[in-house]
Amino acid sequence: DNPQAVGYIHFYLGSYMGVLLSGMDGDYYLQDGKVRLQDFHIYSPMVDMDVNGTVDRAGRLDLLAEVHDIDMKRIQHKLPYEVSGHGTFSGRIGGSISAPVFHGMLDAPLVVLNGQEIHQVHGMVDYQNHRISLSNFGFSQGESGYCGLEISYGTDNQTVSGNALVQNFDIQALCDILDQHNDKLTGHISVEAQLGGTLQEPDLWLQGSIPDGLAAGYDVQDVALKGHLSHKVLFLDELSGSQGAGSFAAQGTIDFNNEGEIATYPWECSRDCLASRPRSAALLMWRHLLEAT
């Protein structure tokens, strides 16, 4: 009824929850109805990790995990573009063998997303019931760019919720990371965003600014942006800024249900804004700004 044992075990090629395992080995102790794993090494093409802790008769887990190497290339199939880099994870594994719960700290000095480098990736990662949550999570970009995330994502239904804070981020780099390549708008952006919906039909509320940049070849300064995305329609509630000695302000929508059809609402452009260009040029600049955001 209460067997006791001690030994060493080595598993060869296998899989766990769809993840290929090259092997597992380590010491085990069977006592009081629990198996205690000590310096148990798990290695696969995706991760190289050590676990210490117990598994009881019901399959409940109480383990400390140290993932020494996470090859980001191995999660590339989850994203629409190339990913590379290496990271580490330190935390706890609870739950059960069939439904594990992960909680710990992820660190990566350098990750490349769609050709864009991000640095100092750091934050808490939780996984439970098919949902990944990031908290106190952030990374840097370029010399002074930063992105902070408090967000969760459902791997079974692709729902997303949370908040993002972007500060002094290169606009073209941000667009590439979001898989929305942009060659019309350059500069650096700071923006606060609230996310909801699903990956296929996201809801998004944002407010931000671009201190200085180029929009479709036009110099723009002190640009303020405010808008929301709902049911694949982007509502730009505010677009204002200055160009040259003048200023501009506009509102509008882009309907992605109708091949990106743009509808413009009141447009204001001061006398000195694009004074040497026709009104159509001003509207063209606004269109490129709207498309880029």
Backbone as numpy.savetxt, mean C-alpha at the origin, in Angstrom:
# Nx Ny Nz CAx CAy CAz Cx Cy Cz
-2.29 -41.66 28.27 -3.09 -40.45 28.27 -2.24 -39.18 28.27
-1.04 -39.27 28.79 -0.19 -38.09 28.86 1.24 -38.46 28.47
1.43 -38.81 27.19 2.76 -39.23 26.76 3.73 -38.05 26.80
5.00 -38.38 26.96 6.05 -37.39 26.92 7.13 -37.86 25.95
7.67 -36.92 25.21 8.68 -37.28 24.22 9.55 -36.07 23.93
10.72 -36.35 23.43 11.64 -35.31 23.02 12.39 -35.82 21.80
12.66 -34.93 20.87 13.36 -35.40 19.70 13.63 -34.29 18.70
14.06 -34.73 17.55 14.36 -33.82 16.43 13.57 -34.31 15.23
13.01 -33.38 14.47 12.20 -33.77 13.32 12.60 -32.94 12.12
12.52 -33.57 10.97 12.88 -32.90 9.73 11.82 -33.24 8.68
11.09 -32.21 8.23 10.13 -32.36 7.14 10.80 -31.90 5.85
10.45 -32.59 4.77 10.97 -32.19 3.47 9.90 -31.44 2.69
10.01 -31.40 1.41 9.16 -30.58 0.55 7.68 -30.74 0.89
6.97 -29.59 1.03 5.54 -29.60 1.30 4.94 -28.23 1.08
3.75 -28.01 1.64 3.10 -26.70 1.52 2.22 -26.46 2.73
1.94 -25.18 2.98 1.05 -24.78 4.07 0.24 -23.58 3.62
-1.08 -23.75 3.57 -2.00 -22.69 3.14 -1.58 -22.10 1.79
-1.18 -22.99 0.89 -0.82 -22.57 -0.45 0.58 -22.06 -0.62
1.36 -22.00 0.46 2.74 -21.53 0.39 3.68 -22.73 0.29
4.50 -22.76 -0.72 5.46 -23.84 -0.90 6.51 -23.81 0.20
6.75 -24.96 0.82 7.78 -25.09 1.86 8.87 -26.02 1.35
10.11 -25.52 1.39 11.23 -26.37 0.98 11.57 -27.38 2.06
11.27 -27.01 3.33 11.53 -27.94 4.42 11.34 -27.29 5.77
11.29 -28.11 6.81 11.21 -27.65 8.20 12.01 -28.61 9.06
12.71 -28.07 10.06 13.42 -28.95 10.97 13.64 -28.25 12.31
13.76 -29.04 13.37 14.01 -28.48 14.69 13.70 -29.46 15.80
13.92 -29.01 17.01 13.66 -29.84 18.19 12.21 -29.70 18.64
11.65 -30.82 19.17 10.31 -30.77 19.72 10.28 -31.49 21.07
9.34 -31.03 21.90 9.13 -31.62 23.21 7.64 -31.83 23.40
7.21 -33.06 23.68 5.80 -33.36 23.92 5.60 -33.53 25.43
4.77 -32.63 26.00 4.54 -32.67 27.44 3.23 -31.97 27.76
2.45 -32.57 28.68 1.18 -31.99 29.13 0.25 -31.68 27.96
0.23 -32.54 26.98 -0.69 -32.40 25.86 -0.32 -31.33 24.86
0.87 -30.78 24.97 1.32 -29.75 24.04 2.64 -30.15 23.41
2.82 -29.73 22.17 4.10 -29.89 21.49 4.82 -28.55 21.53
5.98 -28.55 22.13 6.78 -27.33 22.18 7.88 -27.41 21.13
7.89 -26.41 20.27 8.90 -26.33 19.22 10.00 -25.39 19.67
11.24 -25.81 19.46 12.37 -25.00 19.88 13.33 -24.83 18.71
13.65 -23.58 18.40 14.54 -23.27 17.27 14.11 -24.04 16.02
12.81 -23.96 15.75 12.23 -24.68 14.62 12.38 -23.82 13.37
13.11 -24.33 12.40 13.48 -23.58 11.20 12.56 -23.96 10.05
11.93 -22.96 9.45 11.06 -23.16 8.30 11.64 -22.38 7.13
11.84 -23.03 6.02 12.43 -22.34 4.89 11.65 -22.66 3.61
11.52 -21.63 2.78 10.77 -21.74 1.53 11.31 -20.71 0.56
10.88 -20.75 -0.70 11.32 -19.71 -1.64 10.90 -18.31 -1.22
9.83 -18.19 -0.40 9.33 -16.88 0.00 9.95 -16.38 1.28
10.08 -17.23 2.30 10.56 -16.80 3.60 11.56 -17.78 4.18
12.34 -17.27 5.10 13.26 -18.07 5.91 13.03 -17.64 7.34
12.48 -18.55 8.21 12.05 -18.12 9.53 12.33 -19.17 10.59
12.37 -18.70 11.84 12.49 -19.56 13.01 11.29 -19.31 13.91
10.74 -20.38 14.49 9.63 -20.25 15.43 9.96 -20.99 16.71
9.45 -20.45 17.81 9.56 -21.07 19.12 8.21 -20.92 19.82
7.73 -22.01 20.45 6.45 -21.92 21.14 5.75 -23.26 21.16
4.43 -23.22 21.35 3.67 -24.46 21.56 2.50 -24.59 20.59
2.13 -25.86 20.37 0.92 -26.24 19.63 0.20 -27.26 20.51
-1.09 -26.96 20.89 -1.78 -27.90 21.77 -2.57 -28.92 20.96
-3.30 -29.81 21.67 -4.00 -30.90 21.00 -5.09 -30.40 20.06
-5.65 -29.25 20.35 -6.70 -28.68 19.50 -6.12 -27.92 18.31
-4.81 -27.87 18.20 -4.18 -27.17 17.10 -4.01 -25.69 17.33
-4.20 -25.24 18.58 -4.02 -23.82 18.88 -2.53 -23.48 18.93
-2.19 -22.32 18.38 -0.81 -21.90 18.24 -0.46 -20.81 19.23
0.72 -20.90 19.79 1.28 -19.83 20.61 2.78 -19.81 20.31
3.12 -19.07 19.26 4.48 -19.12 18.73 5.07 -17.72 18.59
6.36 -17.62 18.84 7.13 -16.44 18.51 7.82 -16.70 17.17
7.76 -15.74 16.26 8.30 -15.95 14.92 9.33 -14.88 14.59
10.42 -15.29 14.00 11.44 -14.40 13.48 11.67 -14.77 12.02
11.15 -13.91 11.13 11.34 -14.15 9.70 12.57 -13.37 9.27
13.60 -14.10 8.92 14.89 -13.47 8.62 14.95 -12.86 7.22
14.16 -13.41 6.30 14.22 -12.91 4.93 12.89 -13.14 4.24
12.24 -12.05 3.82 11.04 -12.11 2.99 11.42 -11.59 1.61
11.34 -12.45 0.62 11.65 -12.05 -0.75 10.39 -11.44 -1.37
10.37 -10.10 -1.52 9.20 -9.41 -2.04 8.85 -9.86 -3.46
9.83 -10.36 -4.17 9.59 -10.85 -5.53 8.53 -11.94 -5.53
8.44 -12.67 -4.41 7.53 -13.81 -4.35 6.08 -13.39 -4.17
5.82 -12.12 -3.83 4.43 -11.67 -3.73 4.04 -10.84 -4.95
4.89 -10.84 -5.96 4.63 -10.04 -7.15 3.33 -10.44 -7.82
2.96 -11.74 -7.75 1.73 -12.20 -8.41 0.47 -11.60 -7.78
0.61 -11.00 -6.59 -0.54 -10.36 -5.94 -0.73 -8.92 -6.42
0.23 -8.38 -7.16 0.19 -6.98 -7.59 0.25 -6.90 -9.12
-0.17 -5.77 -9.68 -0.22 -5.68 -11.15 1.10 -5.29 -11.80
2.21 -5.28 -11.03 3.48 -4.86 -11.61 4.64 -5.52 -10.85
5.86 -5.25 -11.32 7.04 -5.88 -10.74 7.34 -5.32 -9.35
7.77 -6.21 -8.47 8.14 -5.87 -7.10 9.45 -6.56 -6.77
10.33 -5.87 -6.05 11.57 -6.50 -5.60 11.98 -5.89 -4.27
12.85 -6.59 -3.56 13.32 -6.15 -2.25 13.25 -7.28 -1.24
13.81 -7.03 -0.07 13.83 -8.03 1.00 13.47 -7.37 2.32
12.76 -8.14 3.17 12.34 -7.60 4.45 12.43 -8.64 5.55
12.12 -8.21 6.77 12.10 -9.10 7.94 10.80 -8.89 8.69
10.43 -9.89 9.50 9.21 -9.83 10.31 9.51 -10.44 11.66
9.10 -9.74 12.71 9.29 -10.23 14.07 7.98 -10.09 14.82
7.45 -11.22 15.33 6.17 -11.12 16.02 5.68 -12.44 16.56
4.36 -12.56 16.64 3.71 -13.70 17.26 2.71 -14.33 16.29
2.59 -15.65 16.36 1.59 -16.39 15.59 0.65 -17.06 16.58
-0.63 -16.71 16.51 -1.65 -17.32 17.36 -2.71 -17.98 16.51
-3.92 -18.07 17.05 -4.99 -18.72 16.31 -4.81 -20.22 16.29
-5.09 -20.84 15.16 -4.98 -22.29 15.03 -4.22 -22.64 13.76
-3.91 -23.92 13.62 -3.18 -24.36 12.43 -3.97 -24.06 11.17
-5.30 -24.23 11.23 -6.14 -23.99 10.05 -6.50 -22.53 9.86
-6.40 -21.72 10.92 -6.74 -20.30 10.84 -5.75 -19.49 11.67
-4.53 -19.35 11.21 -3.51 -18.65 12.00 -3.78 -17.15 12.08
-3.27 -16.54 13.16 -3.35 -15.10 13.37 -1.92 -14.59 13.53
-1.55 -13.59 12.72 -0.20 -13.04 12.76 -0.24 -11.62 13.32
0.74 -11.30 14.14 0.89 -9.93 14.66 2.37 -9.67 14.85
2.88 -8.62 14.20 4.29 -8.33 14.35 4.74 -7.14 13.55
6.04 -6.93 13.56 6.66 -5.77 12.95 7.36 -6.16 11.64
7.03 -5.44 10.59 7.67 -5.64 9.29 8.66 -4.53 9.04
9.85 -4.89 8.58 10.88 -3.91 8.22 11.50 -4.30 6.88
11.74 -3.29 6.06 12.44 -3.50 4.79 13.21 -2.24 4.45
14.51 -2.34 4.27 15.30 -1.13 3.98 15.02 -0.56 2.60
14.68 -1.41 1.62 14.46 -0.95 0.25 13.51 -1.90 -0.45
12.45 -1.32 -1.04 11.52 -2.08 -1.87 11.32 -1.29 -3.16
11.27 -1.99 -4.28 11.03 -1.35 -5.57 9.65 -1.77 -6.06
8.76 -0.78 -6.24 7.40 -1.01 -6.71 7.23 -0.36 -8.07
7.03 -1.17 -9.10 6.80 -0.65 -10.44 7.91 0.32 -10.86
9.13 -0.02 -10.48 10.28 0.80 -10.85 10.59 1.94 -9.92
9.76 2.17 -8.90 9.96 3.27 -7.96 10.49 2.75 -6.63
11.58 3.34 -6.15 12.19 2.92 -4.89 11.51 3.58 -3.70
11.18 2.78 -2.69 10.75 3.31 -1.40 11.71 2.75 -0.35
11.93 3.53 0.70 12.93 3.17 1.69 12.33 3.16 3.10
13.03 2.49 4.00 12.68 2.49 5.43 11.23 2.08 5.65
10.82 1.00 5.01 9.48 0.46 5.22 9.42 -0.12 6.63
8.43 0.33 7.42 8.40 -0.07 8.83 6.97 0.05 9.36
6.52 -0.96 10.11 5.21 -0.84 10.74 4.65 -2.17 11.20
3.50 -2.10 11.90 2.85 -3.28 12.43 1.97 -3.92 11.35
2.02 -5.24 11.30 1.21 -6.01 10.36 0.41 -7.05 11.14
-0.90 -7.10 10.88 -1.77 -8.10 11.49 -2.50 -8.84 10.39
-2.72 -10.14 10.62 -3.50 -10.94 9.68 -4.42 -11.85 10.47
-5.72 -11.78 10.17 -6.71 -12.62 10.82 -7.96 -12.67 9.95
-8.52 -13.87 9.81 -9.77 -14.05 9.07 -9.72 -13.42 7.68
-8.66 -13.71 6.95 -8.50 -13.25 5.56 -8.35 -11.73 5.44
-7.94 -11.07 6.53 -7.79 -9.62 6.46 -6.40 -9.21 6.95
-5.72 -8.41 6.12 -4.41 -7.87 6.46 -4.61 -6.43 6.92
-4.04 -6.08 8.06 -4.14 -4.72 8.58 -2.75 -4.16 8.80
-2.55 -2.92 8.39 -1.31 -2.19 8.62 -1.58 -1.05 9.58
-0.75 -0.90 10.60 -0.90 0.20 11.55 0.48 0.76 11.89
0.50 2.07 12.17 1.78 2.75 12.40 2.78 2.37 11.31
2.28 2.33 10.10 3.04 1.81 8.97 3.42 2.97 8.04
4.66 2.96 7.58 5.07 4.04 6.69 6.34 3.71 5.94
6.65 4.58 4.98 7.88 4.45 4.21 8.24 5.80 3.63
9.49 5.96 3.25 9.98 7.21 2.69 10.26 7.05 1.21
10.30 8.19 0.51 10.56 8.20 -0.93 11.37 9.43 -1.26
12.41 9.23 -2.05 13.26 10.35 -2.43 13.94 10.98 -1.23
14.19 12.29 -1.32 14.92 12.97 -0.25 14.04 13.31 0.94
12.76 13.62 0.69 11.92 14.08 1.80 10.49 13.56 1.74
10.18 12.67 0.82 8.82 12.15 0.71 8.52 11.10 1.76
7.26 11.06 2.20 6.84 10.09 3.21 5.39 9.70 2.98
5.06 8.45 3.26 3.69 7.97 3.21 3.41 7.16 4.47
2.37 7.53 5.21 1.94 6.80 6.40 0.60 6.16 6.16
0.42 4.92 6.63 -0.78 4.15 6.35 -1.38 3.57 7.62
-2.70 3.66 7.73 -3.50 2.92 8.70 -4.61 2.30 7.87
-4.42 1.05 7.45 -5.27 0.51 6.40 -5.44 -1.00 6.57
-6.56 -1.52 6.08 -6.79 -2.96 6.09 -7.33 -3.40 4.73
-7.05 -4.67 4.40 -7.42 -5.21 3.09 -7.89 -6.64 3.25
-9.05 -6.95 2.66 -9.60 -8.30 2.71 -9.12 -9.12 1.53
-8.37 -10.17 1.80 -7.84 -10.99 0.72 -8.91 -11.83 0.04
-10.05 -12.03 0.72 -11.11 -12.85 0.14 -12.10 -12.02 -0.68
-12.34 -10.77 -0.29 -13.32 -9.94 -0.99 -12.74 -8.65 -1.56
-11.44 -8.44 -1.37 -10.72 -7.27 -1.90 -11.29 -5.94 -1.40
-11.93 -5.94 -0.24 -12.37 -4.67 0.35 -11.19 -3.98 1.02
-11.23 -2.66 1.01 -10.16 -1.87 1.59 -10.76 -0.75 2.42
-10.12 -0.44 3.54 -10.58 0.67 4.37 -9.39 1.23 5.13
-9.45 2.53 5.45 -8.38 3.12 6.23 -8.04 4.52 5.77
-6.86 4.96 6.20 -6.42 6.33 5.93 -4.97 6.33 5.46
-4.65 7.33 4.66 -3.27 7.50 4.18 -2.88 8.96 4.32
-1.64 9.19 4.69 -1.08 10.53 4.78 0.18 10.56 3.93
0.18 11.41 2.91 1.30 11.54 2.00 1.89 12.94 2.15
3.21 13.01 2.33 3.87 14.29 2.55 5.03 14.45 1.59
5.00 15.53 0.81 6.10 15.90 -0.08 6.57 14.74 -0.94
5.61 14.02 -1.53 5.89 12.83 -2.32 5.98 13.21 -3.79
6.96 12.66 -4.50 7.07 12.90 -5.93 5.82 12.39 -6.64
5.16 13.24 -7.42 3.88 12.91 -8.01 4.00 11.74 -8.99
5.01 11.76 -9.84 5.15 10.68 -10.81 5.45 9.36 -10.13
6.26 9.38 -9.06 6.53 8.15 -8.30 5.26 7.62 -7.66
4.45 8.51 -7.08 3.21 8.09 -6.44 2.26 7.47 -7.46
2.15 8.08 -8.64 1.27 7.54 -9.67 1.73 6.16 -10.13
3.04 5.96 -10.28 3.55 4.65 -10.68 3.25 3.59 -9.61
3.41 3.96 -8.33 3.12 3.02 -7.25 1.64 2.63 -7.25
0.78 3.59 -7.64 -0.66 3.32 -7.73 -1.04 2.72 -9.08
-0.03 2.41 -9.91 -0.22 1.83 -11.24 -1.05 2.74 -12.13
-0.84 4.05 -12.00 -1.50 5.05 -12.84 -0.43 5.98 -13.41
0.33 5.47 -14.37 1.46 6.22 -14.90 1.02 7.60 -15.40
1.80 8.61 -15.05 1.44 10.00 -15.36 2.69 10.72 -15.87
2.55 11.33 -17.05 3.65 12.15 -17.58 3.18 13.58 -17.84
2.03 13.96 -17.27 1.47 15.30 -17.49 1.69 16.23 -16.31
1.80 15.66 -15.13 1.89 16.47 -13.91 3.15 16.09 -13.14
3.99 17.07 -12.84 5.21 16.82 -12.08 5.24 17.76 -10.88
6.11 17.41 -9.93 6.22 18.18 -8.70 6.09 17.26 -7.50
5.79 17.84 -6.35 5.62 17.07 -5.12 4.27 17.40 -4.51
3.64 16.37 -3.95 2.29 16.52 -3.43 2.22 16.09 -1.97
1.40 16.79 -1.19 1.05 16.39 0.17 -0.46 16.23 0.19
-0.94 15.10 0.69 -2.37 14.82 0.62 -2.79 13.90 1.76
-3.99 14.10 2.26 -4.63 13.20 3.21 -5.76 12.49 2.49
-5.88 11.18 2.70 -6.89 10.41 1.98 -7.56 9.41 2.91
-8.84 9.21 2.68 -9.61 8.18 3.37 -10.10 7.20 2.31
-9.92 5.90 2.56 -10.20 4.89 1.55 -11.32 3.96 2.01
-12.09 3.48 1.04 -13.13 2.51 1.29 -13.45 1.76 0.02
-14.51 0.96 0.04 -14.92 0.21 -1.14 -14.07 -1.01 -1.40
-13.88 -1.33 -2.66 -13.08 -2.47 -3.08 -12.02 -2.02 -4.07
-11.09 -2.92 -4.39 -10.07 -2.57 -5.37 -10.70 -2.31 -6.74
-11.76 -3.06 -7.08 -12.42 -2.86 -8.37 -13.24 -1.57 -8.39
-13.83 -1.19 -7.26 -14.64 0.01 -7.19 -14.36 0.75 -5.88
-13.23 1.43 -5.80 -12.85 2.10 -4.55 -13.64 3.37 -4.30
-13.81 3.68 -3.03 -14.29 4.99 -2.60 -13.10 5.73 -2.02
-12.97 6.99 -2.36 -11.79 7.75 -1.95 -12.18 9.20 -1.68
-11.72 9.71 -0.55 -11.87 11.12 -0.22 -10.47 11.69 0.00
-10.15 12.79 -0.64 -8.79 13.31 -0.52 -8.79 14.84 -0.47
-7.75 15.35 0.16 -7.51 16.79 0.21 -6.01 16.99 0.28
-5.49 17.86 -0.60 -4.05 18.03 -0.61 -3.61 19.27 -1.32
-2.29 19.35 -1.52 -1.72 20.54 -2.14 -0.46 20.20 -2.91
-0.18 21.01 -3.91 1.05 20.93 -4.70 1.68 22.32 -4.66
2.75 22.51 -3.90 3.34 23.86 -3.78 3.84 24.41 -5.10
4.45 23.53 -5.91 5.06 24.01 -7.15 5.19 22.83 -8.10
4.83 23.02 -9.36 4.94 21.93 -10.31 4.69 22.37 -11.73
4.60 21.37 -12.61 4.29 21.57 -14.01 3.07 20.74 -14.35
2.07 21.35 -14.99 0.88 20.66 -15.45 0.77 20.81 -16.95
1.00 19.70 -17.66 0.95 19.73 -19.13 1.85 20.82 -19.70
3.00 21.02 -19.06 3.97 22.00 -19.54 3.79 23.40 -18.98
2.75 23.64 -18.18 2.50 24.95 -17.60 2.99 24.99 -16.15
3.70 26.04 -15.78 4.09 26.23 -14.39 2.85 26.51 -13.55
2.72 25.80 -12.43 1.61 26.06 -11.50 2.18 26.11 -10.09
1.58 26.93 -9.24 2.02 27.09 -7.86 0.80 27.09 -6.93
1.07 26.71 -5.70 0.06 26.78 -4.62 -1.25 26.12 -5.04
-1.15 24.95 -5.64 -2.35 24.24 -6.09 -3.01 23.54 -4.90
-4.31 23.74 -4.74 -5.10 23.07 -3.71 -6.06 22.11 -4.39
-6.13 20.88 -3.87 -6.98 19.83 -4.43 -7.91 19.30 -3.35
-9.15 19.09 -3.72 -10.11 18.46 -2.81 -11.13 17.71 -3.65
-11.36 16.45 -3.33 -12.31 15.70 -4.13 -12.62 14.34 -3.54
-13.48 13.61 -4.25 -13.82 12.27 -3.82 -14.18 11.41 -5.02
-13.95 10.12 -4.88 -14.25 9.14 -5.91 -15.33 8.21 -5.40
-16.41 8.06 -6.15 -17.52 7.20 -5.73 -18.16 6.60 -6.98
-18.36 5.27 -6.95 -19.00 4.57 -8.08 -18.31 4.89 -9.40
-16.97 4.94 -9.35 -16.13 5.17 -10.52 -16.33 6.55 -11.14
-16.82 7.49 -10.36 -16.91 8.88 -10.80 -16.08 9.73 -9.85
-15.12 10.46 -10.41 -14.26 11.33 -9.62 -14.86 12.74 -9.60
-15.17 13.23 -8.41 -15.71 14.57 -8.24 -14.58 15.45 -7.69
-14.15 16.41 -8.47 -13.14 17.35 -8.02 -13.86 18.56 -7.45
-13.95 18.61 -6.13 -14.70 19.67 -5.47 -13.95 20.99 -5.49
-12.63 20.93 -5.55 -11.84 22.16 -5.60 -10.54 21.91 -6.35
-10.25 22.78 -7.26 -8.94 22.84 -7.90 -8.61 24.31 -8.04
-7.66 24.78 -7.28 -7.30 26.19 -7.35 -5.79 26.33 -7.22
-5.29 27.45 -7.71 -3.87 27.71 -7.64 -3.51 28.94 -8.43
-2.23 29.11 -8.66 -1.76 30.26 -9.42 -0.89 29.80 -10.57
-0.87 30.62 -11.60 -0.05 30.36 -12.78 0.46 31.70 -13.29
1.78 31.85 -13.25 2.33 33.14 -13.61 1.89 34.19 -12.61
1.38 35.30 -13.11 0.91 36.38 -12.24 -0.57 36.24 -11.91
-1.21 35.20 -12.42 -2.64 35.05 -12.23 -3.01 33.87 -11.36
-4.30 33.59 -11.30 -4.82 32.49 -10.49 -5.94 31.79 -11.24
-6.26 30.58 -10.79 -7.34 29.83 -11.41 -8.09 29.04 -10.34
-9.33 28.68 -10.64 -10.15 27.86 -9.75 -11.19 27.14 -10.59
-11.45 25.86 -10.28 -12.40 25.11 -11.09 -12.95 23.95 -10.29
-14.03 23.38 -10.83 -14.61 22.14 -10.32 -14.94 21.27 -11.52
-15.09 19.97 -11.29 -15.44 19.10 -12.41 -15.51 17.65 -12.01
-15.81 16.80 -12.98 -15.90 15.36 -12.73 -15.24 14.60 -13.87
-14.81 13.39 -13.55 -14.42 12.41 -14.56 -15.24 11.16 -14.31
-15.96 10.72 -15.33 -16.80 9.53 -15.22 -16.06 8.36 -15.85
-15.50 7.49 -15.00 -14.75 6.35 -15.52 -15.69 5.24 -16.00
-16.98 5.38 -15.75 -17.95 4.45 -16.33 -18.21 4.77 -17.79
-17.80 5.95 -18.22 -18.08 6.42 -19.57 -16.79 6.87 -20.25
-15.78 5.96 -20.20 -14.49 6.18 -20.87 -13.83 7.48 -20.45
-13.92 7.81 -19.16 -13.24 8.98 -18.65 -13.81 10.29 -19.12
-15.11 10.34 -19.40 -15.73 11.58 -19.85 -15.59 12.66 -18.79
-15.19 13.84 -19.22 -14.98 14.96 -18.31 -16.12 15.96 -18.44
-16.68 16.34 -17.31 -17.69 17.40 -17.27 -17.14 18.53 -16.43
-17.17 19.76 -16.95 -16.62 20.90 -16.22 -17.74 21.72 -15.60
-17.45 22.19 -14.41 -18.34 23.09 -13.71 -17.71 24.48 -13.73
-18.13 25.41 -12.90 -17.61 26.78 -13.03 -16.09 26.87 -13.05
-15.58 27.59 -14.01 -14.14 27.82 -14.16 -13.88 29.32 -13.99
-12.90 29.62 -13.17 -12.51 31.01 -12.99 -11.02 31.13 -13.26
-10.66 32.11 -14.06 -9.26 32.34 -14.39 -9.02 33.84 -14.40
-8.08 34.30 -13.59 -7.85 35.74 -13.49 -7.25 36.28 -14.77
-7.26 37.55 -14.87 -6.83 38.22 -16.09 -5.39 37.89 -16.46
-4.55 37.71 -15.45 -3.13 37.49 -15.71 -2.77 36.00 -15.84
-3.74 35.14 -15.64 -3.46 33.70 -15.73 -3.57 33.25 -17.18
-2.47 32.79 -17.75 -2.45 32.35 -19.13 -2.97 33.45 -20.07
-2.61 34.70 -19.75 -3.16 35.84 -20.47 -2.85 35.78 -21.96
-1.71 35.19 -22.30 -1.32 35.17 -23.70 -1.84 33.94 -24.43
-2.61 33.10 -23.73 -3.10 31.87 -24.32 -4.63 31.92 -24.37
-5.24 31.24 -25.31 -6.69 31.23 -25.39 -7.29 30.44 -24.22
-8.59 30.68 -24.01 -9.29 29.98 -22.91 -9.17 28.48 -23.05
-9.14 27.96 -24.29 -9.04 26.52 -24.49 -7.76 25.96 -23.89
-6.68 26.75 -23.91 -5.42 26.30 -23.31 -5.57 26.16 -21.80
-6.27 27.12 -21.18 -6.50 27.04 -19.75 -7.31 25.81 -19.40
-8.35 25.53 -20.20 -9.17 24.34 -19.95 -8.36 23.07 -20.17
-7.44 23.10 -21.15 -6.60 21.94 -21.40 -5.71 21.66 -20.20
-5.13 22.72 -19.63 -4.30 22.54 -18.44 -5.12 21.95 -17.30
-6.35 22.45 -17.12 -7.22 21.93 -16.06 -7.53 20.47 -16.31
-7.78 20.10 -17.57 -8.09 18.71 -17.90 -6.94 17.80 -17.52
-5.71 18.20 -17.83 -4.55 17.37 -17.50 -4.38 17.26 -15.99
-4.61 18.37 -15.27 -4.55 18.30 -13.81 -5.56 17.31 -13.27
-6.78 17.37 -13.80 -7.84 16.49 -13.34 -7.53 15.04 -13.62
-7.03 14.76 -14.84 -6.70 13.39 -15.21 -5.57 12.85 -14.34
-4.57 13.69 -14.08 -3.41 13.24 -13.31 -3.77 12.90 -11.87
-4.74 13.65 -11.31 -5.12 13.39 -9.93 -6.12 12.26 -9.84
